[in-house]
């Protein structure tokens, strides 16, 4: 397994982890305690505590970016691109994803929190673009 592939797997596991730990815990604890019905969590309705709504959005952020990163890693894999820079970008994506998600879930969204989230997201996008550039360069 290459470092970009491992990084993609870690991002996928983080996405699943947010779903299981944050969203699943919130819902199932209420269902099992009898304070909410199993059908009381419609997808198109913003409800629940503030951190729960932020967790839902953080999970959606992960879902939105996973296919983009997946395509980049796929193209790198099929073109057999290997570079210390590509590996470095892949290794930078995981902690920046963690910072973005945790800042979203754990903190009230002040200007500082949003700035931290946006910076972490920007790092990920820059890494995607650099990695994609390496993949495109391999095609010529």
Backbone as a chain_set.jsonl record, in Angstrom:
{"seq": "XXXXXXXXXXXXXXXXXXXXXXXXXXXXXXXXXXXXXXXXXXXXXXXXXXXXXXXXXXXXXXXXXXXXXXXXXXXXXXXXXXXXXXXXXXXXXXXXXXXXXXXXXXXXXXXXXXXXXXXXXXXXXXXXXXXXXXXXXXXX", "coords": {"N": [[0.856, -1.175, 0.0], [0.565, 2.179, -0.862], [1.698, 5.386, 0.417], [-0.117, 7.551, -0.218], [-2.434, 5.959, -0.667], [-2.794, 4.789, 1.857], [-3.265, 7.12, 3.325], [-5.678, 7.949, 2.173], [-7.301, 5.827, 2.993], [-7.216, 6.254, 5.781], [-8.534, 8.718, 5.897], [-11.072, 7.905, 5.03], [-11.744, 6.178, 7.126], [-11.81, 8.005, 9.218], [-14.029, 9.509, 8.451], [-16.047, 7.573, 8.708], [-15.742, 7.16, 11.425], [-16.575, 9.598, 12.596], [-19.257, 9.436, 11.946], [-20.041, 7.148, 13.394], [-19.178, 7.611, 16.106], [-19.83, 10.333, 16.858], [-22.347, 11.152, 15.572], [-23.865, 8.748, 15.547], [-23.721, 7.994, 18.29], [-25.056, 10.159, 19.503], [-27.664, 9.921, 18.405], [-28.449, 7.189, 18.98], [-28.198, 7.09, 21.765], [-30.286, 8.706, 22.575], [-32.458, 7.392, 21.44], [-32.367, 4.878, 22.744], [-32.671, 5.68, 25.388], [-35.229, 6.517, 25.337], [-35.932, 9.121, 24.781], [-36.183, 10.006, 22.251], [-37.701, 9.113, 19.171], [-37.004, 6.475, 16.835], [-37.428, 7.334, 14.282], [-37.149, 10.066, 14.364], [-35.213, 11.714, 13.311], [-34.973, 13.327, 10.796], [-33.338, 13.75, 7.67], [-33.355, 16.177, 6.319], [-33.827, 18.161, 8.142], [-32.812, 20.538, 10.418], [-31.884, 19.911, 13.529], [-31.483, 19.191, 17.047], [-28.703, 19.371, 19.391], [-26.288, 22.073, 19.367], [-23.584, 21.212, 18.943], [-24.082, 18.701, 17.841], [-25.352, 19.299, 15.42], [-23.192, 20.583, 14.206], [-21.473, 18.393, 14.07], [-22.845, 16.822, 12.235], [-22.54, 18.436, 9.976], [-19.745, 18.454, 9.767], [-19.302, 15.779, 9.19], [-20.579, 15.666, 6.717], [-18.849, 17.379, 5.316], [-16.564, 15.76, 5.241], [-17.532, 13.626, 3.671], [-18.011, 15.01, 1.272], [-15.439, 15.656, 0.388], [-14.05, 13.267, 0.204], [-14.506, 11.713, -2.254], [-13.167, 13.324, -4.136], [-10.507, 13.294, -3.247], [-10.171, 10.561, -3.425], [-10.243, 10.115, -6.234], [-7.909, 11.476, -7.004], [-5.941, 9.931, -5.679], [-6.454, 7.483, -6.906], [-5.738, 8.012, -9.616], [-3.032, 8.631, -9.25], [-2.218, 6.108, -8.432], [-2.767, 4.387, -10.649], [-1.117, 5.492, -12.542], [1.275, 5.017, -11.46], [2.728, 6.889, -9.976], [5.21, 8.031, -7.888], [6.577, 9.839, -5.342], [8.545, 11.772, -3.103], [7.383, 14.237, -2.506], [4.683, 13.89, -3.15], [4.054, 11.931, -1.269], [4.509, 13.422, 1.057], [2.491, 15.37, 0.829], [0.251, 13.713, 1.007], [0.554, 12.791, 3.605], [0.152, 15.141, 4.959], [-2.488, 15.732, 4.528], [-4.131, 14.126, 6.192], [-3.785, 14.987, 9.03], [-4.654, 17.636, 8.676], [-7.291, 17.271, 7.908], [-8.292, 16.122, 10.251], [-7.965, 18.262, 12.044], [-9.685, 20.144, 10.849], [-12.222, 18.854, 11.062], [-12.444, 18.346, 13.871], [-12.283, 20.928, 14.91], [-14.597, 21.947, 13.864], [-16.574, 20.365, 15.122], [-16.063, 20.512, 17.912], [-15.897, 23.169, 18.813], [-17.534, 26.28, 19.362], [-18.608, 28.203, 16.648], [-16.844, 30.622, 16.194], [-15.209, 33.53, 14.78], [-12.483, 32.931, 14.886], [-12.491, 30.087, 15.112], [-13.695, 29.381, 12.674], [-11.789, 30.407, 10.933], [-9.61, 28.74, 11.514], [-10.69, 26.268, 10.709], [-11.089, 26.84, 7.958], [-8.47, 27.293, 7.126], [-7.336, 24.743, 7.545], [-8.88, 23.301, 5.708], [-8.081, 24.575, 3.348], [-5.4, 23.81, 3.223], [-5.734, 21.09, 2.694], [-6.958, 21.23, 0.137], [-4.886, 22.441, -1.339], [-2.977, 20.422, -1.162], [-4.34, 18.369, -2.555], [-4.352, 19.52, -5.116], [-1.598, 19.78, -5.715], [-0.831, 17.091, -5.656], [-2.455, 16.131, -7.724], [-1.316, 17.555, -9.804], [1.188, 16.267, -10.016], [0.249, 13.767, -10.867], [-0.905, 14.452, -13.351], [1.374, 15.336, -14.675], [2.665, 12.941, -15.048], [1.257, 11.827, -17.083], [2.091, 12.819, -19.503]], "CA": [[0.0, 0.0, 0.0], [1.338, 3.418, -0.933], [1.336, 6.384, 1.434], [-1.399, 8.177, -0.565], [-3.526, 5.01, -0.452], [-2.988, 4.715, 3.305], [-3.866, 8.39, 3.722], [-7.081, 7.89, 1.742], [-7.971, 4.895, 3.897], [-7.375, 6.931, 7.066], [-9.605, 9.719, 5.735], [-12.337, 7.165, 4.985], [-12.012, 5.689, 8.481], [-12.191, 9.186, 10.003], [-15.404, 9.814, 8.054], [-16.888, 6.571, 9.375], [-15.632, 7.389, 12.863], [-17.472, 10.707, 12.953], [-20.624, 8.913, 11.854], [-20.298, 6.196, 14.482], [-18.953, 8.149, 17.449], [-20.564, 11.571, 17.142], [-23.745, 11.14, 15.134], [-24.497, 7.52, 16.041], [-23.867, 8.07, 19.748], [-26.106, 11.138, 19.802], [-28.976, 9.384, 18.056], [-28.781, 5.951, 19.688], [-28.38, 7.352, 23.197], [-31.633, 9.253, 22.739], [-33.431, 6.343, 21.11], [-32.365, 3.859, 23.794], [-33.183, 6.274, 26.624], [-36.638, 6.817, 25.145], [-36.195, 10.555, 24.623], [-36.407, 10.272, 20.826], [-38.114, 7.952, 18.377], [-36.006, 6.121, 15.827], [-37.717, 8.084, 13.055], [-37.207, 11.499, 14.671], [-33.997, 12.376, 12.832], [-35.045, 13.506, 9.339], [-32.086, 14.258, 7.09], [-33.491, 17.542, 5.804], [-34.259, 19.041, 9.227], [-31.755, 20.926, 11.347], [-32.359, 19.793, 14.895], [-30.488, 18.667, 17.965], [-27.811, 20.353, 20.018], [-25.4, 22.794, 18.453], [-22.439, 20.388, 18.551], [-24.578, 17.624, 16.987], [-25.535, 19.867, 14.077], [-21.843, 20.778, 13.668], [-20.96, 17.056, 13.736], [-23.496, 16.443, 10.972], [-21.901, 19.199, 8.894], [-18.364, 17.971, 9.648], [-19.382, 14.5, 8.475], [-20.869, 16.0, 5.314], [-17.595, 17.887, 4.735], [-15.714, 14.595, 4.947], [-18.145, 12.924, 2.538], [-17.855, 15.834, 0.074], [-14.05, 15.686, -0.069], [-13.512, 11.925, 0.024], [-14.422, 11.298, -3.663], [-12.141, 14.116, -4.824], [-9.225, 12.716, -2.856], [-10.146, 9.205, -3.984], [-9.869, 10.186, -7.647], [-6.491, 11.852, -7.07], [-5.145, 8.76, -5.289], [-6.633, 6.483, -7.955], [-4.917, 8.371, -10.779], [-1.638, 8.425, -8.845], [-1.973, 4.668, -8.369], [-2.732, 3.759, -11.976], [0.02, 6.034, -13.28], [2.47, 4.589, -10.705], [3.492, 8.061, -9.542], [5.763, 7.93, -6.549], [7.44, 10.984, -5.116], [8.534, 12.23, -1.712], [6.444, 15.356, -2.381], [3.33, 13.312, -3.126], [3.907, 11.3, 0.047], [4.408, 14.494, 2.054], [1.148, 15.956, 0.717], [-0.689, 12.712, 1.534], [0.701, 12.778, 5.06], [-0.364, 16.415, 5.471], [-3.945, 15.753, 4.385], [-4.815, 13.5, 7.332], [-3.927, 15.872, 10.192], [-5.453, 18.824, 8.369], [-8.691, 16.817, 7.946], [-8.643, 15.966, 11.663], [-8.105, 19.615, 12.618], [-10.905, 20.749, 10.32], [-13.406, 18.204, 11.643], [-12.514, 18.55, 15.319], [-12.6, 22.336, 15.148], [-16.015, 22.11, 13.537], [-17.429, 19.685, 16.097], [-15.776, 20.793, 19.323], [-15.86, 24.578, 19.173], [-18.522, 27.227, 18.85], [-18.024, 28.705, 15.412], [-16.413, 32.017, 16.226], [-14.357, 33.88, 13.638], [-11.229, 32.186, 15.026], [-12.739, 28.683, 14.792], [-13.93, 29.284, 11.229], [-10.489, 30.644, 10.291], [-8.83, 27.506, 11.663], [-11.314, 25.284, 9.806], [-10.828, 27.207, 6.567], [-7.048, 27.066, 6.87], [-7.144, 23.295, 7.418], [-9.493, 22.921, 4.434], [-7.221, 25.103, 2.281], [-4.228, 22.933, 3.163], [-6.154, 19.881, 1.985], [-7.137, 21.54, -1.284], [-3.554, 22.643, -1.932], [-2.373, 19.09, -1.296], [-5.024, 17.701, -3.669], [-3.911, 20.122, -6.379], [-0.199, 19.406, -5.941], [-0.817, 15.659, -5.997], [-3.042, 16.006, -9.064], [-0.31, 18.032, -10.732], [2.129, 15.169, -10.22], [-0.427, 12.745, -11.674], [-1.018, 14.979, -14.715], [2.726, 15.356, -15.269], [3.013, 11.558, -15.416], [0.501, 11.439, -18.279], [2.672, 13.299, -20.763]], "C": [[0.9, 1.234, 0.0], [0.9, 4.376, 0.175], [0.054, 7.126, 1.047], [-2.593, 7.237, -0.364], [-3.84, 4.866, 1.038], [-3.677, 5.979, 3.826], [-5.348, 8.424, 3.356], [-7.877, 6.964, 2.656], [-8.21, 5.538, 5.266], [-8.466, 7.997, 7.003], [-10.971, 9.047, 5.696], [-12.721, 6.672, 6.376], [-12.412, 6.84, 9.414], [-13.645, 9.562, 9.719], [-16.37, 8.858, 8.741], [-16.878, 6.781, 10.887], [-16.528, 8.514, 13.343], [-18.918, 10.227, 12.95], [-20.949, 8.026, 13.051], [-20.251, 6.874, 15.844], [-19.819, 9.37, 17.731], [-22.048, 11.442, 16.81], [-24.475, 9.921, 15.686], [-24.728, 7.553, 17.534], [-25.007, 9.009, 20.127], [-27.488, 10.529, 19.559], [-29.339, 8.176, 18.909], [-28.951, 6.166, 21.179], [-29.782, 7.888, 23.451], [-32.716, 8.209, 22.451], [-33.515, 5.33, 22.254], [-32.852, 4.384, 25.138], [-34.654, 6.657, 26.516], [-36.956, 8.289, 24.991], [-36.393, 10.947, 23.161], [-36.834, 8.973, 20.146], [-37.07, 7.697, 17.295], [-36.213, 6.903, 14.53], [-37.742, 9.593, 13.284], [-35.955, 12.256, 14.248], [-34.036, 12.537, 11.314], [-33.787, 14.195, 8.809], [-32.18, 15.717, 6.668], [-33.926, 18.546, 6.873], [-33.099, 19.282, 10.176], [-32.295, 20.891, 12.764], [-31.245, 19.232, 15.762], [-29.617, 19.772, 18.52], [-26.883, 20.973, 18.976], [-24.234, 21.922, 17.997], [-22.871, 19.246, 17.644], [-24.783, 18.124, 15.557], [-24.173, 20.122, 13.425], [-21.221, 19.436, 13.283], [-21.563, 16.56, 12.428], [-22.82, 17.15, 9.8], [-20.457, 18.751, 8.685], [-18.336, 16.642, 8.903], [-19.668, 14.746, 6.995], [-19.627, 16.556, 4.62], [-16.675, 16.74, 4.35], [-16.223, 13.853, 3.711], [-17.909, 13.69, 1.231], [-16.435, 15.759, -0.488], [-13.462, 14.312, -0.351], [-13.465, 11.484, -1.446], [-13.344, 12.058, -4.443], [-10.761, 13.524, -4.523], [-9.083, 11.3, -3.417], [-9.731, 9.186, -5.444], [-8.39, 10.53, -7.797], [-5.616, 10.64, -6.75], [-5.27, 7.658, -6.341], [-5.732, 6.776, -9.153], [-3.43, 8.221, -10.452], [-1.285, 6.938, -8.868], [-1.848, 4.048, -9.759], [-1.593, 4.292, -12.836], [1.348, 5.711, -12.594], [3.365, 5.763, -10.323], [3.933, 7.844, -8.104], [6.767, 9.066, -6.39], [7.415, 11.328, -3.63], [7.558, 13.39, -1.495], [5.007, 14.866, -2.327], [3.078, 12.667, -1.77], [3.742, 12.352, 1.146], [3.026, 15.135, 2.027], [0.114, 14.999, 1.296], [-0.642, 12.673, 3.059], [0.174, 14.059, 5.698], [-1.892, 16.467, 5.435], [-4.642, 15.217, 5.633], [-4.896, 14.429, 8.549], [-4.737, 17.131, 9.893], [-6.946, 18.472, 8.344], [-9.153, 16.683, 9.396], [-8.867, 17.326, 12.318], [-9.397, 20.257, 12.137], [-12.144, 20.163, 10.996], [-13.541, 18.491, 13.134], [-12.826, 20.002, 15.674], [-14.078, 22.592, 14.886], [-16.897, 21.55, 14.644], [-17.279, 20.259, 17.505], [-15.895, 22.251, 19.741], [-17.032, 25.347, 18.587], [-17.857, 27.951, 17.684], [-17.811, 30.216, 15.417], [-15.585, 32.29, 14.974], [-13.04, 33.1, 13.695], [-11.414, 30.72, 14.633], [-12.935, 28.493, 13.284], [-12.625, 29.507, 10.47], [-9.602, 29.401, 10.373], [-9.372, 26.429, 10.726], [-10.972, 25.568, 8.355], [-9.362, 26.999, 6.203], [-6.774, 25.58, 6.676], [-7.721, 22.785, 6.097], [-8.617, 23.374, 3.266], [-5.955, 24.264, 2.116], [-4.574, 21.657, 2.391], [-6.311, 20.134, 0.491], [-5.809, 21.748, -1.993], [-2.868, 21.298, -2.139], [-3.011, 18.311, -2.446], [-4.476, 18.202, -5.002], [-2.465, 19.757, -6.7], [-0.105, 17.943, -6.362], [-1.386, 15.426, -7.398], [-2.071, 16.496, -10.123], [0.744, 16.977, -11.032], [1.523, 14.072, -11.096], [-0.536, 13.193, -13.131], [0.333, 14.996, -15.413], [3.144, 13.963, -15.716], [2.319, 11.125, -16.701], [1.144, 11.894, -19.584], [3.815, 12.465, -21.224]], "O": [[1.864, 1.319, 0.76], [-0.15, 4.187, 0.79], [-0.802, 7.32, 1.909], [-3.656, 7.682, 0.068], [-5.005, 4.825, 1.433], [-4.57, 5.903, 4.67], [-6.175, 8.88, 4.146], [-9.0, 7.285, 3.046], [-9.285, 5.383, 5.844], [-9.235, 8.157, 7.951], [-11.93, 9.564, 6.27], [-13.889, 6.739, 6.761], [-13.254, 6.664, 10.294], [-14.399, 9.891, 10.634], [-17.389, 9.28, 9.289], [-17.9, 6.597, 11.549], [-17.172, 8.395, 14.385], [-19.701, 10.567, 13.837], [-22.018, 8.148, 13.648], [-21.174, 6.731, 16.645], [-20.481, 9.42, 18.767], [-22.9, 11.608, 17.683], [-25.573, 10.043, 16.228], [-25.804, 7.185, 18.006], [-25.829, 8.678, 20.982], [-28.372, 10.616, 20.411], [-30.418, 8.137, 19.5], [-29.768, 5.491, 21.806], [-30.397, 7.544, 24.46], [-33.744, 8.152, 23.126], [-34.61, 4.967, 22.683], [-33.389, 3.622, 25.943], [-35.258, 7.077, 27.503], [-38.122, 8.679, 25.061], [-36.733, 12.093, 22.865], [-36.382, 7.885, 20.505], [-36.343, 8.606, 16.894], [-35.268, 7.106, 13.768], [-38.306, 10.325, 12.471], [-35.672, 13.33, 14.779], [-33.217, 11.942, 10.614], [-33.252, 15.109, 9.436], [-31.17, 16.421, 6.664], [-34.346, 19.657, 6.547], [-32.482, 18.341, 10.675], [-33.081, 21.755, 13.153], [-30.19, 18.845, 15.261], [-29.766, 20.944, 18.174], [-26.724, 20.463, 17.867], [-23.919, 21.886, 16.807], [-22.112, 18.85, 16.76], [-24.424, 17.44, 14.599], [-24.014, 19.904, 12.224], [-20.517, 19.349, 12.276], [-20.872, 15.952, 11.61], [-22.559, 16.541, 8.762], [-19.993, 18.674, 7.548], [-17.45, 16.405, 8.082], [-19.071, 14.111, 6.126], [-19.377, 16.238, 3.457], [-16.081, 16.742, 3.272], [-15.449, 13.498, 2.821], [-17.638, 13.08, 0.197], [-16.247, 15.795, -1.704], [-12.472, 14.203, -1.075], [-12.453, 10.919, -1.859], [-12.687, 11.487, -5.313], [-9.96, 13.286, -5.427], [-7.997, 10.897, -3.832], [-8.946, 8.33, -5.852], [-7.696, 9.94, -8.624], [-4.659, 10.357, -7.47], [-4.29, 6.972, -6.634], [-5.041, 5.884, -9.646], [-2.656, 7.741, -11.28], [-0.186, 6.558, -9.274], [-0.927, 3.273, -10.014], [-1.149, 3.613, -13.762], [2.414, 6.084, -13.083], [4.591, 5.658, -10.34], [3.132, 7.518, -7.228], [7.682, 9.227, -7.197], [6.383, 11.19, -2.975], [6.972, 13.512, -0.419], [4.204, 15.373, -1.544], [2.008, 12.84, -1.188], [2.928, 12.186, 2.054], [2.451, 15.414, 3.078], [-0.801, 15.427, 2.0], [-1.673, 12.538, 3.718], [-0.213, 14.05, 6.866], [-2.51, 17.174, 6.231], [-5.634, 15.79, 6.084], [-5.995, 14.643, 9.061], [-5.434, 17.639, 10.772], [-7.776, 19.298, 8.722], [-10.268, 17.079, 9.736], [-9.835, 17.519, 13.053], [-10.127, 20.852, 12.931], [-13.014, 20.906, 11.45], [-14.622, 18.84, 13.608], [-13.552, 20.268, 16.631], [-14.726, 23.358, 15.6], [-17.862, 22.194, 15.056], [-18.272, 20.465, 18.203], [-15.986, 22.533, 20.936], [-17.462, 25.094, 17.461], [-16.67, 28.272, 17.742], [-18.506, 30.969, 14.736], [-15.297, 31.376, 14.202], [-12.538, 32.658, 12.662], [-10.59, 30.167, 13.904], [-12.401, 27.552, 12.696], [-12.387, 28.851, 9.457], [-8.922, 29.055, 9.407], [-8.607, 25.759, 10.033], [-10.61, 24.661, 7.605], [-9.052, 26.574, 5.09], [-6.06, 25.196, 5.75], [-7.119, 21.935, 5.442], [-8.436, 22.63, 2.301], [-5.497, 24.038, 0.996], [-3.804, 21.204, 1.544], [-5.848, 19.34, -0.328], [-5.624, 21.286, -3.119], [-2.247, 21.067, -3.176], [-2.308, 17.665, -3.225], [-4.176, 17.415, -5.9], [-2.147, 19.455, -7.85], [0.608, 17.601, -7.305], [-0.857, 14.619, -8.162], [-2.0, 15.93, -11.214], [1.148, 16.814, -12.183], [2.199, 13.516, -11.962], [-0.287, 12.405, -14.044], [0.425, 14.705, -16.605], [3.906, 13.826, -16.673], [2.744, 10.163, -17.341], [0.782, 11.408, -20.656], [4.403, 12.747, -22.268]]}, "num_chains": 1, "name": "protein.A"}
